[in-house]
Amino acid sequence: MKRSISDLLDHYREDRVDLKGDTPLSPVRIKELTMKHICEETGGNRPQAARQRKRFFSRGLLVAALLLSLCCLTAFAVVFTLRDAARADMGVSQDDPIREWTEYDNPLQTGTETAPQATLVATMCSGSRLYAYVAVSPVPEEAAAGTSPEWEWGPRGGLDGCTALHLEQAGYDPDTRTSLVKVSMTLEDKSLEQVEVSMNLCHDLKPIAAYGPVTVPVTESQALTCPADITVVNTTRQLKEAWGLRPDMPAFSQYTQEGTIDQISICAGYIELEMTTPTLEEWTAVSGAEVLLELEEQSDTPLPPQLEGYLVRRMFGGSWSVSVEETLADARLNYRDGTSELIRQIPSPYAGTWLSAEEPYPDASEDGIRRYRFTPLQAFDLSQVESITMAGKTYPFPQPDDLSP
């Protein structure tokens, strides 16, 4: 019969080995060693697990901080990019900007991509004109392309103390869908310290997004002014040119009148002339423009009282505007470095023309007090302007160093 070794040991007993007490093989010792091993494994890993959790937590904070920093850097980078676009649009030097130019360190809020936001980037205050460059987002790329008249910017709500003349896009950042909008305003209240601006993005004449409001500070501006004595002649020929292609030109009288440009001013945003002319009543009497009142009476559509005499006033202002354009056809702006520039060739949003400016008081033009402005596309640097030549005579401006800040 075959037997295994275990069968032979089933009843074997060795009395010389004590399996009780604290011997290495006793149950007490085995339990003690086992529990010690368990404690070492579990207890010894606790600090390491804590360190790992702490390390993971610290790493999470680092990643969050890094993402936040990248967002901030992106926001500042967008502002810097749009700020460069604003400078280029206004023709302002980064190294030596004009005094009227102000830039603002307002980073965009990049936390949400869908919430409309508006941030002031830069401003220029020039006499009664205020320009603001505002970064707005998000803006669809097709709206920013500027190739479709279906998309346009417009003011939202009224502006206390000023009127919004024009809103146009001056730049776009496709990565953040951010547009740079140029807002041009005329200040009616000279005591204003700031203006609240809100705007709409419109498609097919319907607002689809609203941005703002943005607070635009009214900063100080500088102007150079000199007296002048320039004769402006107004005759029947200028009146006929003002009538233009309208049908049935009346038989105006042959006449000649004179006005005088007696003051010239220049600021960063425009050149302004002040001129005195005969009054509306005096001009109407010699020009025969009263026949225009008869045309109004013969109209099939009766005019409201506030429009009575409108055509006479229109021809009065139009004929003198033609006279001013002819007188100033060769006007030049002279610079301190010895160069000069023909004013009508300076890039302008109004094709180089002199337009009627706001009156010093209501109906001032009817009293024979008129203002004309030439508005350039980019700002004048007054520190470089020396004089202006009109009608063959040069009028020097006071230098900026002579003016109090």
Buried (B, 14 or more C-beta within 10 A) or exposed (E): EEEEEEEEEEEEEEEEEEEEEEEEEBEEBEEEEEEEEEEEEEEEEEEEEEEEEEEEEEEEEEEEEEEEEEBEEBBBBBBBBBBEBBBEBBBBEEEEBBBBBBBBEBBBEBEEEEEBBBBBBBBBBBBBBBBBBBBBBBBBEEBBEEEEEEBBBEBBBEBEBBEBBEBBBBBBBEEBBBBBBBBBBBBEEEEBEEBEBBBBBBBEEEEEBBBBBBEBBBBEBBBBBBEBEBEBEBBBBBBBBBBEEEEEEBEBBEBEBEBBBEBBBBBBBBBBBBBBBBBBEEBBBBBBBEBBBEEBEEEEEEEEEEEBBEBBBBBBBBBBBBBBBBBBEEBBBBBEEEEBEEBBEBEBEEEBBBBBBEBEEEEEBBBBBBBBBBBBEBBBBBBBBBBBBBBEEEBEBEEBEEEEE
